[in-house]
Amino acid sequence: MRGDIESRGEKDRGNNYGAVEEDRDTPWISWLIPLFVVANVAMFIVVMYFNNCPKHDSGCVARFLGRFSFQPWRENPLFGPSSSTLERLGGLEWNKVVHQHQGWRLITCIWLHAGIIHLIANMLSLVIIGIRLEQQCGFVRIGIIYLLSGVGGSILSSLFIQRSISVGASGALFGLLGAMLSELITNWSIYTNKVCALLTLLVIVAINLAVGILPHVDNFAHIGGFLTGFLLGFVLLPRPQLGWMERRNRPAGVRVNSKYKGYQYVLGLLSLILLVAGFTVELVMLFRGMKSVFWMVMVLGVALIIHEAGADEECSIVTALLSACSSFVNYGMPDPIPGEPCCVAMMSLSNVASSTGIETRQAVCRCMMDLITTNNPNATAIATLPGFCGVSLGFTIDPNTECE
């Protein structure tokens, strides 16, 4: 489509040094993306070797493959290994990352796949998207986008999904899609058919995100990878604008200085700040056992909407609020501290219970009693939360209370 435009000092025929524009019309040779494909395929073979289905189950699929045969269909419809094998070899699992300090799983999980179908779909997408990008932008920038997007997807997935194992290169792939979109935006003046290119890319992104509603698909990894790649595209993929626009019609021997536009610098700087801040906040939240920044947004708004909700809606909101305290409720650690997300949630409940009328307070009370007696056998720890956080809910958290 176009190449990089670089200017450098070059010695001319008269042995004088002059600045001459060097147009990189020849695409880069793509070798990194094919290497990633080979690495993913090799890792799948290694995983299947260690899985050794016939040793543990008599219902393996494709038993003629020996120890490389797949887990029974009822266990893994994607024709792949068991969840325990994926976990053992580096799959993303929240408890191991947070409580066993195995942060390396944020990286290793992007090289693992749940089955042959999962692997083929991702590798075909990687070849179609990645090779062209590498040819246009070079292996360094595309490699950085791929790897950081994979990690970004892993972090967001960990914050939202705490009771299942996540694997796959989907977050990294969505990072490449996000980078394509930001590259289109920051280099807008270069494209001749702008609207068509933008609509085509948006349709591709929308279709891939829609796939995330299917069972066993981790859309949080997709979103995290996409956002990471989108921001990285503004930082790593801007092109000099002026020289490219004028080089086609300039007289021979006339030098045109390529330069970046002001908005490219602004977008790049803002994206870098957002990227660093986002990674920092998410990593702190993850390793401190918090769940997600989006729950905190819900906490801030719940006091305004809970009085309009019915009893069932109120209970679901209370459950969501208390998810901020899940580490303490489930594991007894870390203790809630005033000012942190768990206690912020309890403070919101306290405000709701004291300011929105007796009916809402009764609904909140009944929901909490239901959590203690029915939904979670460990939820009796909820009774200690007001004391830890120094708040009052206006009622005693006790399964025997009447909530009247």
Helices and strands as residue ranges (DSSP letters): E 5-11, E 17-23, H 32-51, H 53-56, G 63-68, H 83-88, H 94-98, H 105-108, G 109-111, H 116-137, H 139-160, H 170-186, G 188-190, H 194-210, G 211-213, H 219-236, H 242-246, H 262-287, H 293-305, G 306-308, H 311-322, G 323-325, H 326-331, H 341-355, H 358-370, I 371-375, G 379-384, H 385-389
